[in-house]
Amino acid sequence: MKSRKLGRGVAVVGAGMSKFGCFPGFTSRDIFVDAYKDLLNTIDKEFDPKDIEAFYLGNYSSDLFEGQAHLAPIIANWIGLSPIPSTRLEGACASSSIAFREGLIAIASGLYDMVLVGGIEKMTDLPISAVTDTLATAADIPYEVSAGFTFPGFYASMATAYMQAYGATPETFMKVTLKNHENGSLNPKAQFGQKIADIMEIKKASAIKKGKPAPQWRNEMEFLSDDRANPMIAWPMRLYDCSPVSDGGAALLLVSEEMAYQFTDHPIFVIGTGAASDGPLHGRPSLTSIPSAKLASNNAYKMAGVSPSDIKLAEVHDCFTIAEIIASEDLGFFEEGKGGKAAEEGQTARTGLKPINTSGGLKSKGHPVGASGAGQIVEIWKQLRGEAGERQLAGNPDLGLTHNVGGTGQTCVVNIFERR
């Protein structure tokens, strides 16, 4: 495929998000207001929202989750941006990364100088069975869902294939759980801002309060191996291998490169982007890799003029723990079959050679599917600016990457960001 370049430079000058979690009584528009206000507070210099020329919103299925379609102009009006063009983009869990890419292209083409990009999903108003059915619409309905597959089953199939091919064990996936909950405990916006050790203590205290014997887990791995504390969802994926059902929103302000320093002394520049698609999981020759992720990342690396070894940190799509391990290989950080071992050895921890999901990832931060990609970008933006608080990486990282998958990899978007 021909190597592409952006027509002109684009920078992110503001980035905000709501807390991710469960917010009964709130709608998508209410939650997005929190993300938008958070964004406004991150812009360092004078800024007039009336200068925003277009709005691109990532949202998977407000139609089914809330019974509300046509969401982009409704939210634009709610935050005072009417009558600018407002467009909703849908690509399953990659929806807001697609929205970001469209906003990026709009500025790079010269059509606009400033756009707002957002992502939103309100998932928790439905019972879990209806959430499962809604998410299943991102799969191949006639050939996969009718055969009984839902997303835990898809990723369990990928996990068992990976175990058979490379010798990984369920404990391999638990190491990803431990790391991401550790990171999420340092993120005030995370849905599960607790280490696994903290969750253990809460459950022990709860048992004692109810007059029951306190569980005698000796360590976190024993807790994660307990069928009662961490039940099996689809072998080998247990409850704590799965991202939660979440509500949340995220917002990003993009401007042309020549305007960037009007809004901040520390813009973060987009230097590479790649997107690709694929057929459903049942038609792939292998279950241990996602072809669209390899293609999207290769295109992003070419555009940016960097290699995987240059990337200092990454936010990757860990809807299930196996997904993070596969992503770390598809992105070229580790050889095929070595991502699981790297996770076991701590190479992807905040203090490791290749920090992954410093935010806590979808696993701990939460996974409001239409907002997840934009939320990943918020984390990279903060890390590259040195504003990630307790979870800030040492060494002033200058290159970060986001990897966002829709479905089982029918869509993938990869973006690369630089601090100059």
PyMOL commands that set and color helices and strands:
alter all, ss='L'
color gray80, all
select helices_A, chain A and resi 28-40+49-51+62-65+71-78+92-108+128-136+145-147+151-166+170-184+196-209+220-224+239-241+257-262+281-283+291-304+308-310+321-330+339-345+361-365+372-385+389-391
alter helices_A, ss='H'
color red, helices_A
select strands_A, chain A and resi 10-17+54-58+86-89+114-122+232-234+237-238+247-256+268-277+313-315+399-406+411-419
alter strands_A, ss='S'
color yellow, strands_A
deselect
rebuild
show_as cartoon
